[in-house]
Amino acid sequence: MAEKTEKKEKKKQAKAYKPGKMCPKCGSRMAEHSDRYSCGKCSYTEFKSQKKSGA
Ligand SMILES: [Zn+2]
């Protein structure tokens, strides 16, 4: 039996880094809220576009 001893490389997906949103004003990462993003540096706030799918 010629079994291949190929180790399946485990995908090391250590907590994928959340891309998040960058503040267009100061360029720092914005904090994500349920319905908006807010920058803690310049207090810029951007509302998330809401889905327009009925109900
Ligand atoms: Zn900012």
mmCIF file of the protein (N, C-alpha, C, O) and its ligand, coordinates in Angstrom:
data_MODEL
# 
_entry.id   MODEL 
# 
loop_
_entity.id 
_entity.type 
_entity.pdbx_number_of_molecules 
1 polymer     1 
2 non-polymer 1 
# 
_entity_poly.entity_id                      1 
_entity_poly.type                           'polypeptide(L)' 
_entity_poly.nstd_linkage                   no 
_entity_poly.nstd_monomer                   no 
_entity_poly.pdbx_seq_one_letter_code       MAEKTEKKEKKKQAKAYKPGKMCPKCGSRMAEHSDRYSCGKCSYTEFKSQKKSGA 
_entity_poly.pdbx_seq_one_letter_code_can   MAEKTEKKEKKKQAKAYKPGKMCPKCGSRMAEHSDRYSCGKCSYTEFKSQKKSGA 
_entity_poly.pdbx_strand_id                 A 
# 
loop_
_entity_poly_seq.entity_id 
_entity_poly_seq.num 
_entity_poly_seq.mon_id 
_entity_poly_seq.hetero 
1 1  MET n 
1 2  ALA n 
1 3  GLU n 
1 4  LYS n 
1 5  THR n 
1 6  GLU n 
1 7  LYS n 
1 8  LYS n 
1 9  GLU n 
1 10 LYS n 
1 11 LYS n 
1 12 LYS n 
1 13 GLN n 
1 14 ALA n 
1 15 LYS n 
1 16 ALA n 
1 17 TYR n 
1 18 LYS n 
1 19 PRO n 
1 20 GLY n 
1 21 LYS n 
1 22 MET n 
1 23 CYS n 
1 24 PRO n 
1 25 LYS n 
1 26 CYS n 
1 27 GLY n 
1 28 SER n 
1 29 ARG n 
1 30 MET n 
1 31 ALA n 
1 32 GLU n 
1 33 HIS n 
1 34 SER n 
1 35 ASP n 
1 36 ARG n 
1 37 TYR n 
1 38 SER n 
1 39 CYS n 
1 40 GLY n 
1 41 LYS n 
1 42 CYS n 
1 43 SER n 
1 44 TYR n 
1 45 THR n 
1 46 GLU n 
1 47 PHE n 
1 48 LYS n 
1 49 SER n 
1 50 GLN n 
1 51 LYS n 
1 52 LYS n 
1 53 SER n 
1 54 GLY n 
1 55 ALA n 
# 
loop_
_struct_asym.id 
_struct_asym.entity_id 
A 1 
B 2 
# 
loop_
_chem_comp.id 
_chem_comp.type 
_chem_comp.mon_nstd_flag 
ALA 'L-peptide linking' y 
ARG 'L-peptide linking' y 
ASP 'L-peptide linking' y 
CYS 'L-peptide linking' y 
GLN 'L-peptide linking' y 
GLU 'L-peptide linking' y 
GLY 'peptide linking'   y 
HIS 'L-peptide linking' y 
LYS 'L-peptide linking' y 
MET 'L-peptide linking' y 
PHE 'L-peptide linking' y 
PRO 'L-peptide linking' y 
SER 'L-peptide linking' y 
THR 'L-peptide linking' y 
TYR 'L-peptide linking' y 
ZN  non-polymer         . 
# 
_pdbx_entity_nonpoly.entity_id   2 
_pdbx_entity_nonpoly.name        ? 
_pdbx_entity_nonpoly.comp_id     ZN 
# 
_pdbx_nonpoly_scheme.asym_id         B 
_pdbx_nonpoly_scheme.entity_id       2 
_pdbx_nonpoly_scheme.mon_id          ZN 
_pdbx_nonpoly_scheme.ndb_seq_num     1 
_pdbx_nonpoly_scheme.pdb_seq_num     101 
_pdbx_nonpoly_scheme.auth_seq_num    101 
_pdbx_nonpoly_scheme.pdb_mon_id      ZN 
_pdbx_nonpoly_scheme.auth_mon_id     ZN 
_pdbx_nonpoly_scheme.pdb_strand_id   A 
_pdbx_nonpoly_scheme.pdb_ins_code    . 
# 
loop_
_atom_site.group_PDB 
_atom_site.id 
_atom_site.type_symbol 
_atom_site.label_atom_id 
_atom_site.label_alt_id 
_atom_site.label_comp_id 
_atom_site.label_asym_id 
_atom_site.label_entity_id 
_atom_site.label_seq_id 
_atom_site.pdbx_PDB_ins_code 
_atom_site.Cartn_x 
_atom_site.Cartn_y 
_atom_site.Cartn_z 
_atom_site.occupancy 
_atom_site.B_iso_or_equiv 
_atom_site.pdbx_formal_charge 
_atom_site.auth_seq_id 
_atom_site.auth_comp_id 
_atom_site.auth_asym_id 
_atom_site.auth_atom_id 
_atom_site.pdbx_PDB_model_num 
ATOM   1   N  N  . MET A 1 1  ? 0.826   -1.218 0.000  1.00 0.00 ? 1   MET A N  1 
ATOM   2   C  CA . MET A 1 1  ? 0.000   0.000  0.000  1.00 0.00 ? 1   MET A CA 1 
ATOM   3   C  C  . MET A 1 1  ? 0.854   1.258  0.000  1.00 0.00 ? 1   MET A C  1 
ATOM   4   O  O  . MET A 1 1  ? 1.587   1.536  0.949  1.00 0.00 ? 1   MET A O  1 
ATOM   5   N  N  . ALA A 1 2  ? 0.743   1.988  -1.056 1.00 0.00 ? 2   ALA A N  1 
ATOM   6   C  CA . ALA A 1 2  ? 1.528   3.219  -1.130 1.00 0.00 ? 2   ALA A CA 1 
ATOM   7   C  C  . ALA A 1 2  ? 0.655   4.411  -0.761 1.00 0.00 ? 2   ALA A C  1 
ATOM   8   O  O  . ALA A 1 2  ? 0.117   5.143  -1.592 1.00 0.00 ? 2   ALA A O  1 
ATOM   9   N  N  . GLU A 1 3  ? 0.567   4.535  0.489  1.00 0.00 ? 3   GLU A N  1 
ATOM   10  C  CA . GLU A 1 3  ? -0.273  5.668  0.907  1.00 0.00 ? 3   GLU A CA 1 
ATOM   11  C  C  . GLU A 1 3  ? 0.523   6.951  0.984  1.00 0.00 ? 3   GLU A C  1 
ATOM   12  O  O  . GLU A 1 3  ? 1.642   6.998  1.495  1.00 0.00 ? 3   GLU A O  1 
ATOM   13  N  N  . LYS A 1 4  ? -0.052  7.908  0.498  1.00 0.00 ? 4   LYS A N  1 
ATOM   14  C  CA . LYS A 1 4  ? 0.650   9.204  0.528  1.00 0.00 ? 4   LYS A CA 1 
ATOM   15  C  C  . LYS A 1 4  ? 0.607   9.755  1.948  1.00 0.00 ? 4   LYS A C  1 
ATOM   16  O  O  . LYS A 1 4  ? -0.442  9.884  2.580  1.00 0.00 ? 4   LYS A O  1 
ATOM   17  N  N  . THR A 1 5  ? 1.769   10.058 2.388  1.00 0.00 ? 5   THR A N  1 
ATOM   18  C  CA . THR A 1 5  ? 1.796   10.627 3.742  1.00 0.00 ? 5   THR A CA 1 
ATOM   19  C  C  . THR A 1 5  ? 1.882   12.148 3.649  1.00 0.00 ? 5   THR A C  1 
ATOM   20  O  O  . THR A 1 5  ? 2.802   12.808 4.133  1.00 0.00 ? 5   THR A O  1 
ATOM   21  N  N  . GLU A 1 6  ? 0.884   12.621 3.012  1.00 0.00 ? 6   GLU A N  1 
ATOM   22  C  CA . GLU A 1 6  ? 0.894   14.079 2.865  1.00 0.00 ? 6   GLU A CA 1 
ATOM   23  C  C  . GLU A 1 6  ? 0.061   14.704 3.966  1.00 0.00 ? 6   GLU A C  1 
ATOM   24  O  O  . GLU A 1 6  ? -1.128  14.445 4.150  1.00 0.00 ? 6   GLU A O  1 
ATOM   25  N  N  . LYS A 1 7  ? 0.734   15.490 4.633  1.00 0.00 ? 7   LYS A N  1 
ATOM   26  C  CA . LYS A 1 7  ? 0.018   16.135 5.736  1.00 0.00 ? 7   LYS A CA 1 
ATOM   27  C  C  . LYS A 1 7  ? -0.835  17.264 5.187  1.00 0.00 ? 7   LYS A C  1 
ATOM   28  O  O  . LYS A 1 7  ? -0.386  18.149 4.459  1.00 0.00 ? 7   LYS A O  1 
ATOM   29  N  N  . LYS A 1 8  ? -2.029  17.177 5.564  1.00 0.00 ? 8   LYS A N  1 
ATOM   30  C  CA . LYS A 1 8  ? -2.907  18.263 5.107  1.00 0.00 ? 8   LYS A CA 1 
ATOM   31  C  C  . LYS A 1 8  ? -2.621  19.499 5.936  1.00 0.00 ? 8   LYS A C  1 
ATOM   32  O  O  . LYS A 1 8  ? -2.745  19.528 7.160  1.00 0.00 ? 8   LYS A O  1 
ATOM   33  N  N  . GLU A 1 9  ? -2.242  20.485 5.209  1.00 0.00 ? 9   GLU A N  1 
ATOM   34  C  CA . GLU A 1 9  ? -1.914  21.706 5.936  1.00 0.00 ? 9   GLU A CA 1 
ATOM   35  C  C  . GLU A 1 9  ? -3.175  22.329 6.519  1.00 0.00 ? 9   GLU A C  1 
ATOM   36  O  O  . GLU A 1 9  ? -4.154  22.649 5.843  1.00 0.00 ? 9   GLU A O  1 
ATOM   37  N  N  . LYS A 1 10 ? -3.065  22.464 7.776  1.00 0.00 ? 10  LYS A N  1 
ATOM   38  C  CA . LYS A 1 10 ? -4.245  23.065 8.419  1.00 0.00 ? 10  LYS A CA 1 
ATOM   39  C  C  . LYS A 1 10 ? -4.221  24.562 8.198  1.00 0.00 ? 10  LYS A C  1 
ATOM   40  O  O  . LYS A 1 10 ? -3.211  25.244 8.371  1.00 0.00 ? 10  LYS A O  1 
ATOM   41  N  N  . LYS A 1 11 ? -5.349  25.014 7.820  1.00 0.00 ? 11  LYS A N  1 
ATOM   42  C  CA . LYS A 1 11 ? -5.413  26.465 7.618  1.00 0.00 ? 11  LYS A CA 1 
ATOM   43  C  C  . LYS A 1 11 ? -5.416  27.150 8.974  1.00 0.00 ? 11  LYS A C  1 
ATOM   44  O  O  . LYS A 1 11 ? -6.337  27.023 9.781  1.00 0.00 ? 11  LYS A O  1 
ATOM   45  N  N  . LYS A 1 12 ? -4.370  27.854 9.164  1.00 0.00 ? 12  LYS A N  1 
ATOM   46  C  CA . LYS A 1 12 ? -4.295  28.540 10.459 1.00 0.00 ? 12  LYS A CA 1 
ATOM   47  C  C  . LYS A 1 12 ? -5.054  29.846 10.353 1.00 0.00 ? 12  LYS A C  1 
ATOM   48  O  O  . LYS A 1 12 ? -4.529  30.879 9.936  1.00 0.00 ? 12  LYS A O  1 
ATOM   49  N  N  . GLN A 1 13 ? -6.276  29.756 10.739 1.00 0.00 ? 13  GLN A N  1 
ATOM   50  C  CA . GLN A 1 13 ? -7.058  30.975 10.656 1.00 0.00 ? 13  GLN A CA 1 
ATOM   51  C  C  . GLN A 1 13 ? -7.286  31.503 12.059 1.00 0.00 ? 13  GLN A C  1 
ATOM   52  O  O  . GLN A 1 13 ? -8.368  31.403 12.638 1.00 0.00 ? 13  GLN A O  1 
ATOM   53  N  N  . ALA A 1 14 ? -6.243  32.051 12.555 1.00 0.00 ? 14  ALA A N  1 
ATOM   54  C  CA . ALA A 1 14 ? -6.363  32.594 13.907 1.00 0.00 ? 14  ALA A CA 1 
ATOM   55  C  C  . ALA A 1 14 ? -7.110  33.906 13.876 1.00 0.00 ? 14  ALA A C  1 
ATOM   56  O  O  . ALA A 1 14 ? -6.584  34.951 13.494 1.00 0.00 ? 14  ALA A O  1 
ATOM   57  N  N  . LYS A 1 15 ? -8.297  33.814 14.275 1.00 0.00 ? 15  LYS A N  1 
ATOM   58  C  CA . LYS A 1 15 ? -9.120  35.012 14.359 1.00 0.00 ? 15  LYS A CA 1 
ATOM   59  C  C  . LYS A 1 15 ? -8.818  36.004 13.240 1.00 0.00 ? 15  LYS A C  1 
ATOM   60  O  O  . LYS A 1 15 ? -8.004  36.918 13.377 1.00 0.00 ? 15  LYS A O  1 
ATOM   61  N  N  . ALA A 1 16 ? -9.496  35.784 12.159 1.00 0.00 ? 16  ALA A N  1 
ATOM   62  C  CA . ALA A 1 16 ? -9.291  36.688 11.034 1.00 0.00 ? 16  ALA A CA 1 
ATOM   63  C  C  . ALA A 1 16 ? -9.428  38.132 11.494 1.00 0.00 ? 16  ALA A C  1 
ATOM   64  O  O  . ALA A 1 16 ? -10.382 38.516 12.170 1.00 0.00 ? 16  ALA A O  1 
ATOM   65  N  N  . TYR A 1 17 ? -8.468  38.882 11.111 1.00 0.00 ? 17  TYR A N  1 
ATOM   66  C  CA . TYR A 1 17 ? -8.481  40.282 11.494 1.00 0.00 ? 17  TYR A CA 1 
ATOM   67  C  C  . TYR A 1 17 ? -9.622  41.005 10.809 1.00 0.00 ? 17  TYR A C  1 
ATOM   68  O  O  . TYR A 1 17 ? -9.720  41.041 9.583  1.00 0.00 ? 17  TYR A O  1 
ATOM   69  N  N  . LYS A 1 18 ? -10.451 41.560 11.606 1.00 0.00 ? 18  LYS A N  1 
ATOM   70  C  CA . LYS A 1 18 ? -11.578 42.266 11.016 1.00 0.00 ? 18  LYS A CA 1 
ATOM   71  C  C  . LYS A 1 18 ? -11.076 43.535 10.327 1.00 0.00 ? 18  LYS A C  1 
ATOM   72  O  O  . LYS A 1 18 ? -10.395 44.364 10.931 1.00 0.00 ? 18  LYS A O  1 
ATOM   73  N  N  . PRO A 1 19 ? -11.420 43.661 9.086  1.00 0.00 ? 19  PRO A N  1 
ATOM   74  C  CA . PRO A 1 19 ? -10.989 44.826 8.331  1.00 0.00 ? 19  PRO A CA 1 
ATOM   75  C  C  . PRO A 1 19 ? -11.487 46.133 8.941  1.00 0.00 ? 19  PRO A C  1 
ATOM   76  O  O  . PRO A 1 19 ? -10.766 47.127 9.024  1.00 0.00 ? 19  PRO A O  1 
ATOM   77  N  N  . GLY A 1 20 ? -12.714 46.090 9.352  1.00 0.00 ? 20  GLY A N  1 
ATOM   78  C  CA . GLY A 1 20 ? -13.244 47.300 9.960  1.00 0.00 ? 20  GLY A CA 1 
ATOM   79  C  C  . GLY A 1 20 ? -13.328 48.448 8.980  1.00 0.00 ? 20  GLY A C  1 
ATOM   80  O  O  . GLY A 1 20 ? -13.146 48.277 7.775  1.00 0.00 ? 20  GLY A O  1 
ATOM   81  N  N  . LYS A 1 21 ? -13.595 49.572 9.496  1.00 0.00 ? 21  LYS A N  1 
ATOM   82  C  CA . LYS A 1 21 ? -13.750 50.740 8.625  1.00 0.00 ? 21  LYS A CA 1 
ATOM   83  C  C  . LYS A 1 21 ? -12.787 51.818 9.076  1.00 0.00 ? 21  LYS A C  1 
ATOM   84  O  O  . LYS A 1 21 ? -12.598 52.080 10.263 1.00 0.00 ? 21  LYS A O  1 
ATOM   85  N  N  . MET A 1 22 ? -12.200 52.420 8.084  1.00 0.00 ? 22  MET A N  1 
ATOM   86  C  CA . MET A 1 22 ? -11.267 53.479 8.410  1.00 0.00 ? 22  MET A CA 1 
ATOM   87  C  C  . MET A 1 22 ? -11.963 54.829 8.383  1.00 0.00 ? 22  MET A C  1 
ATOM   88  O  O  . MET A 1 22 ? -12.832 55.097 7.553  1.00 0.00 ? 22  MET A O  1 
ATOM   89  N  N  . CYS A 1 23 ? -11.566 55.631 9.280  1.00 0.00 ? 23  CYS A N  1 
ATOM   90  C  CA . CYS A 1 23 ? -12.153 56.966 9.333  1.00 0.00 ? 23  CYS A CA 1 
ATOM   91  C  C  . CYS A 1 23 ? -11.623 57.783 8.157  1.00 0.00 ? 23  CYS A C  1 
ATOM   92  O  O  . CYS A 1 23 ? -10.413 57.910 7.970  1.00 0.00 ? 23  CYS A O  1 
ATOM   93  N  N  . PRO A 1 24 ? -12.529 58.324 7.382  1.00 0.00 ? 24  PRO A N  1 
ATOM   94  C  CA . PRO A 1 24 ? -12.123 59.133 6.236  1.00 0.00 ? 24  PRO A CA 1 
ATOM   95  C  C  . PRO A 1 24 ? -11.506 60.453 6.669  1.00 0.00 ? 24  PRO A C  1 
ATOM   96  O  O  . PRO A 1 24 ? -10.882 61.151 5.869  1.00 0.00 ? 24  PRO A O  1 
ATOM   97  N  N  . LYS A 1 25 ? -11.676 60.772 7.883  1.00 0.00 ? 25  LYS A N  1 
ATOM   98  C  CA . LYS A 1 25 ? -11.169 62.072 8.351  1.00 0.00 ? 25  LYS A CA 1 
ATOM   99  C  C  . LYS A 1 25 ? -9.752  61.964 8.876  1.00 0.00 ? 25  LYS A C  1 
ATOM   100 O  O  . LYS A 1 25 ? -8.851  62.676 8.433  1.00 0.00 ? 25  LYS A O  1 
ATOM   101 N  N  . CYS A 1 26 ? -9.572  61.063 9.827  1.00 0.00 ? 26  CYS A N  1 
ATOM   102 C  CA . CYS A 1 26 ? -8.247  60.973 10.438 1.00 0.00 ? 26  CYS A CA 1 
ATOM   103 C  C  . CYS A 1 26 ? -7.537  59.678 10.099 1.00 0.00 ? 26  CYS A C  1 
ATOM   104 O  O  . CYS A 1 26 ? -6.353  59.521 10.398 1.00 0.00 ? 26  CYS A O  1 
ATOM   105 N  N  . GLY A 1 27 ? -8.252  58.743 9.476  1.00 0.00 ? 27  GLY A N  1 
ATOM   106 C  CA . GLY A 1 27 ? -7.591  57.519 9.037  1.00 0.00 ? 27  GLY A CA 1 
ATOM   107 C  C  . GLY A 1 27 ? -7.431  56.449 10.093 1.00 0.00 ? 27  GLY A C  1 
ATOM   108 O  O  . GLY A 1 27 ? -6.792  55.430 9.832  1.00 0.00 ? 27  GLY A O  1 
ATOM   109 N  N  . SER A 1 28 ? -7.977  56.638 11.253 1.00 0.00 ? 28  SER A N  1 
ATOM   110 C  CA . SER A 1 28 ? -7.857  55.583 12.267 1.00 0.00 ? 28  SER A CA 1 
ATOM   111 C  C  . SER A 1 28 ? -9.059  54.655 12.158 1.00 0.00 ? 28  SER A C  1 
ATOM   112 O  O  . SER A 1 28 ? -10.075 54.972 11.539 1.00 0.00 ? 28  SER A O  1 
ATOM   113 N  N  . ARG A 1 29 ? -8.898  53.501 12.783 1.00 0.00 ? 29  ARG A N  1 
ATOM   114 C  CA . ARG A 1 29 ? -9.973  52.517 12.672 1.00 0.00 ? 29  ARG A CA 1 
ATOM   115 C  C  . ARG A 1 29 ? -11.177 52.972 13.481 1.00 0.00 ? 29  ARG A C  1 
ATOM   116 O  O  . ARG A 1 29 ? -11.063 53.470 14.600 1.00 0.00 ? 29  ARG A O  1 
ATOM   117 N  N  . MET A 1 30 ? -12.315 52.782 12.874 1.00 0.00 ? 30  MET A N  1 
ATOM   118 C  CA . MET A 1 30 ? -13.521 53.218 13.548 1.00 0.00 ? 30  MET A CA 1 
ATOM   119 C  C  . MET A 1 30 ? -14.132 52.071 14.326 1.00 0.00 ? 30  MET A C  1 
ATOM   120 O  O  . MET A 1 30 ? -13.970 50.902 13.975 1.00 0.00 ? 30  MET A O  1 
ATOM   121 N  N  . ALA A 1 31 ? -14.825 52.418 15.369 1.00 0.00 ? 31  ALA A N  1 
ATOM   122 C  CA . ALA A 1 31 ? -15.502 51.410 16.178 1.00 0.00 ? 31  ALA A CA 1 
ATOM   123 C  C  . ALA A 1 31 ? -16.817 51.072 15.498 1.00 0.00 ? 31  ALA A C  1 
ATOM   124 O  O  . ALA A 1 31 ? -17.547 51.938 15.016 1.00 0.00 ? 31  ALA A O  1 
ATOM   125 N  N  . GLU A 1 32 ? -17.083 49.781 15.483 1.00 0.00 ? 32  GLU A N  1 
ATOM   126 C  CA . GLU A 1 32 ? -18.308 49.381 14.805 1.00 0.00 ? 32  GLU A CA 1 
ATOM   127 C  C  . GLU A 1 32 ? -19.442 49.196 15.795 1.00 0.00 ? 32  GLU A C  1 
ATOM   128 O  O  . GLU A 1 32 ? -19.307 48.520 16.815 1.00 0.00 ? 32  GLU A O  1 
ATOM   129 N  N  . HIS A 1 33 ? -20.529 49.800 15.472 1.00 0.00 ? 33  HIS A N  1 
ATOM   130 C  CA . HIS A 1 33 ? -21.725 49.646 16.298 1.00 0.00 ? 33  HIS A CA 1 
ATOM   131 C  C  . HIS A 1 33 ? -22.762 48.936 15.448 1.00 0.00 ? 33  HIS A C  1 
ATOM   132 O  O  . HIS A 1 33 ? -22.566 48.703 14.255 1.00 0.00 ? 33  HIS A O  1 
ATOM   133 N  N  . SER A 1 34 ? -23.855 48.603 16.083 1.00 0.00 ? 34  SER A N  1 
ATOM   134 C  CA . SER A 1 34 ? -24.872 47.836 15.365 1.00 0.00 ? 34  SER A CA 1 
ATOM   135 C  C  . SER A 1 34 ? -25.379 48.570 14.133 1.00 0.00 ? 34  SER A C  1 
ATOM   136 O  O  . SER A 1 34 ? -25.713 47.945 13.126 1.00 0.00 ? 34  SER A O  1 
ATOM   137 N  N  . ASP A 1 35 ? -25.436 49.861 14.210 1.00 0.00 ? 35  ASP A N  1 
ATOM   138 C  CA . ASP A 1 35 ? -26.006 50.573 13.072 1.00 0.00 ? 35  ASP A CA 1 
ATOM   139 C  C  . ASP A 1 35 ? -25.102 51.672 12.542 1.00 0.00 ? 35  ASP A C  1 
ATOM   140 O  O  . ASP A 1 35 ? -25.471 52.413 11.631 1.00 0.00 ? 35  ASP A O  1 
ATOM   141 N  N  . ARG A 1 36 ? -23.935 51.766 13.115 1.00 0.00 ? 36  ARG A N  1 
ATOM   142 C  CA . ARG A 1 36 ? -23.066 52.834 12.642 1.00 0.00 ? 36  ARG A CA 1 
ATOM   143 C  C  . ARG A 1 36 ? -21.618 52.591 13.010 1.00 0.00 ? 36  ARG A C  1 
ATOM   144 O  O  . ARG A 1 36 ? -21.298 51.686 13.780 1.00 0.00 ? 36  ARG A O  1 
ATOM   145 N  N  . TYR A 1 37 ? -20.765 53.399 12.459 1.00 0.00 ? 37  TYR A N  1 
ATOM   146 C  CA . TYR A 1 37 ? -19.344 53.352 12.803 1.00 0.00 ? 37  TYR A CA 1 
ATOM   147 C  C  . TYR A 1 37 ? -19.013 54.699 13.443 1.00 0.00 ? 37  TYR A C  1 
ATOM   148 O  O  . TYR A 1 37 ? -19.540 55.742 13.058 1.00 0.00 ? 37  TYR A O  1 
ATOM   149 N  N  . SER A 1 38 ? -18.151 54.641 14.399 1.00 0.00 ? 38  SER A N  1 
ATOM   150 C  CA . SER A 1 38 ? -17.787 55.920 14.982 1.00 0.00 ? 38  SER A CA 1 
ATOM   151 C  C  . SER A 1 38 ? -16.288 55.936 15.251 1.00 0.00 ? 38  SER A C  1 
ATOM   152 O  O  . SER A 1 38 ? -15.691 54.938 15.655 1.00 0.00 ? 38  SER A O  1 
ATOM   153 N  N  . CYS A 1 39 ? -15.719 57.077 15.018 1.00 0.00 ? 39  CYS A N  1 
ATOM   154 C  CA . CYS A 1 39 ? -14.290 57.225 15.239 1.00 0.00 ? 39  CYS A CA 1 
ATOM   155 C  C  . CYS A 1 39 ? -14.067 57.774 16.636 1.00 0.00 ? 39  CYS A C  1 
ATOM   156 O  O  . CYS A 1 39 ? -14.695 58.749 17.048 1.00 0.00 ? 39  CYS A O  1 
ATOM   157 N  N  . GLY A 1 40 ? -13.184 57.146 17.335 1.00 0.00 ? 40  GLY A N  1 
ATOM   158 C  CA . GLY A 1 40 ? -12.945 57.600 18.693 1.00 0.00 ? 40  GLY A CA 1 
ATOM   159 C  C  . GLY A 1 40 ? -11.980 58.763 18.737 1.00 0.00 ? 40  GLY A C  1 
ATOM   160 O  O  . GLY A 1 40 ? -11.814 59.417 19.767 1.00 0.00 ? 40  GLY A O  1 
ATOM   161 N  N  . LYS A 1 41 ? -11.351 59.010 17.613 1.00 0.00 ? 41  LYS A N  1 
ATOM   162 C  CA . LYS A 1 41 ? -10.362 60.096 17.592 1.00 0.00 ? 41  LYS A CA 1 
ATOM   163 C  C  . LYS A 1 41 ? -11.007 61.438 17.279 1.00 0.00 ? 41  LYS A C  1 
ATOM   164 O  O  . LYS A 1 41 ? -10.856 62.420 18.006 1.00 0.00 ? 41  LYS A O  1 
ATOM   165 N  N  . CYS A 1 42 ? -11.727 61.437 16.176 1.00 0.00 ? 42  CYS A N  1 
ATOM   166 C  CA . CYS A 1 42 ? -12.333 62.713 15.783 1.00 0.00 ? 42  CYS A CA 1 
ATOM   167 C  C  . CYS A 1 42 ? -13.850 62.687 15.931 1.00 0.00 ? 42  CYS A C  1 
ATOM   168 O  O  . CYS A 1 42 ? -14.549 63.617 15.531 1.00 0.00 ? 42  CYS A O  1 
ATOM   169 N  N  . SER A 1 43 ? -14.329 61.617 16.506 1.00 0.00 ? 43  SER A N  1 
ATOM   170 C  CA . SER A 1 43 ? -15.777 61.458 16.714 1.00 0.00 ? 43  SER A CA 1 
ATOM   171 C  C  . SER A 1 43 ? -16.598 61.546 15.446 1.00 0.00 ? 43  SER A C  1 
ATOM   172 O  O  . SER A 1 43 ? -17.760 61.953 15.456 1.00 0.00 ? 43  SER A O  1 
ATOM   173 N  N  . TYR A 1 44 ? -15.973 61.160 14.372 1.00 0.00 ? 44  TYR A N  1 
ATOM   174 C  CA . TYR A 1 44 ? -16.720 61.126 13.119 1.00 0.00 ? 44  TYR A CA 1 
ATOM   175 C  C  . TYR A 1 44 ? -17.645 59.910 13.172 1.00 0.00 ? 44  TYR A C  1 
ATOM   176 O  O  . TYR A 1 44 ? -17.234 58.835 13.607 1.00 0.00 ? 44  TYR A O  1 
ATOM   177 N  N  . THR A 1 45 ? -18.849 60.074 12.745 1.00 0.00 ? 45  THR A N  1 
ATOM   178 C  CA . THR A 1 45 ? -19.793 58.954 12.777 1.00 0.00 ? 45  THR A CA 1 
ATOM   179 C  C  . THR A 1 45 ? -20.378 58.711 11.404 1.00 0.00 ? 45  THR A C  1 
ATOM   180 O  O  . THR A 1 45 ? -20.786 59.636 10.702 1.00 0.00 ? 45  THR A O  1 
ATOM   181 N  N  . GLU A 1 46 ? -20.405 57.478 11.051 1.00 0.00 ? 46  GLU A N  1 
ATOM   182 C  CA . GLU A 1 46 ? -20.985 57.133 9.751  1.00 0.00 ? 46  GLU A CA 1 
ATOM   183 C  C  . GLU A 1 46 ? -22.007 56.043 9.963  1.00 0.00 ? 46  GLU A C  1 
ATOM   184 O  O  . GLU A 1 46 ? -21.727 55.013 10.576 1.00 0.00 ? 46  GLU A O  1 
ATOM   185 N  N  . PHE A 1 47 ? -23.186 56.283 9.452  1.00 0.00 ? 47  PHE A N  1 
ATOM   186 C  CA . PHE A 1 47 ? -24.230 55.299 9.626  1.00 0.00 ? 47  PHE A CA 1 
ATOM   187 C  C  . PHE A 1 47 ? -24.131 54.225 8.566  1.00 0.00 ? 47  PHE A C  1 
ATOM   188 O  O  . PHE A 1 47 ? -23.791 54.476 7.410  1.00 0.00 ? 47  PHE A O  1 
ATOM   189 N  N  . LYS A 1 48 ? -24.440 53.027 9.003  1.00 0.00 ? 48  LYS A N  1 
ATOM   190 C  CA . LYS A 1 48 ? -24.385 51.914 8.034  1.00 0.00 ? 48  LYS A CA 1 
ATOM   191 C  C  . LYS A 1 48 ? -25.582 52.032 7.106  1.00 0.00 ? 48  LYS A C  1 
ATOM   192 O  O  . LYS A 1 48 ? -26.671 52.445 7.503  1.00 0.00 ? 48  LYS A O  1 
ATOM   193 N  N  . SER A 1 49 ? -25.349 51.667 5.893  1.00 0.00 ? 49  SER A N  1 
ATOM   194 C  CA . SER A 1 49 ? -26.477 51.705 4.951  1.00 0.00 ? 49  SER A CA 1 
ATOM   195 C  C  . SER A 1 49 ? -27.389 50.548 5.302  1.00 0.00 ? 49  SER A C  1 
ATOM   196 O  O  . SER A 1 49 ? -26.969 49.394 5.380  1.00 0.00 ? 49  SER A O  1 
ATOM   197 N  N  . GLN A 1 50 ? -28.608 50.881 5.505  1.00 0.00 ? 50  GLN A N  1 
ATOM   198 C  CA . GLN A 1 50 ? -29.529 49.817 5.911  1.00 0.00 ? 50  GLN A CA 1 
ATOM   199 C  C  . GLN A 1 50 ? -30.014 49.037 4.704  1.00 0.00 ? 50  GLN A C  1 
ATOM   200 O  O  . GLN A 1 50 ? -30.142 49.553 3.594  1.00 0.00 ? 50  GLN A O  1 
ATOM   201 N  N  . LYS A 1 51 ? -30.273 47.785 4.974  1.00 0.00 ? 51  LYS A N  1 
ATOM   202 C  CA . LYS A 1 51 ? -30.740 46.932 3.889  1.00 0.00 ? 51  LYS A CA 1 
ATOM   203 C  C  . LYS A 1 51 ? -32.178 47.281 3.519  1.00 0.00 ? 51  LYS A C  1 
ATOM   204 O  O  . LYS A 1 51 ? -33.040 47.541 4.358  1.00 0.00 ? 51  LYS A O  1 
ATOM   205 N  N  . LYS A 1 52 ? -32.367 47.268 2.239  1.00 0.00 ? 52  LYS A N  1 
ATOM   206 C  CA . LYS A 1 52 ? -33.729 47.595 1.797  1.00 0.00 ? 52  LYS A CA 1 
ATOM   207 C  C  . LYS A 1 52 ? -34.344 46.310 1.275  1.00 0.00 ? 52  LYS A C  1 
ATOM   208 O  O  . LYS A 1 52 ? -34.520 46.141 0.068  1.00 0.00 ? 52  LYS A O  1 
ATOM   209 N  N  . SER A 1 53 ? -34.664 45.425 2.167  1.00 0.00 ? 53  SER A N  1 
ATOM   210 C  CA . SER A 1 53 ? -35.263 44.170 1.723  1.00 0.00 ? 53  SER A CA 1 
ATOM   211 C  C  . SER A 1 53 ? -36.555 43.906 2.459  1.00 0.00 ? 53  SER A C  1 
ATOM   212 O  O  . SER A 1 53 ? -36.610 43.081 3.371  1.00 0.00 ? 53  SER A O  1 
ATOM   213 N  N  . GLY A 1 54 ? -37.548 44.581 2.072  1.00 0.00 ? 54  GLY A N  1 
ATOM   214 C  CA . GLY A 1 54 ? -38.855 44.365 2.710  1.00 0.00 ? 54  GLY A CA 1 
ATOM   215 C  C  . GLY A 1 54 ? -38.764 44.239 4.217  1.00 0.00 ? 54  GLY A C  1 
ATOM   216 O  O  . GLY A 1 54 ? -37.716 44.514 4.802  1.00 0.00 ? 54  GLY A O  1 
ATOM   217 N  N  . ALA A 1 55 ? -39.771 43.856 4.806  1.00 0.00 ? 55  ALA A N  1 
ATOM   218 C  CA . ALA A 1 55 ? -39.895 43.668 6.252  1.00 0.00 ? 55  ALA A CA 1 
ATOM   219 C  C  . ALA A 1 55 ? -38.595 43.885 6.979  1.00 0.00 ? 55  ALA A C  1 
ATOM   220 O  O  . ALA A 1 55 ? -38.544 43.762 8.203  1.00 0.00 ? 55  ALA A O  1 
HETATM 221 ZN ZN . ZN  B 2 .  ? -11.505 60.010 12.810 1.00 0.00 2 101 ZN  A ZN 1 
# 
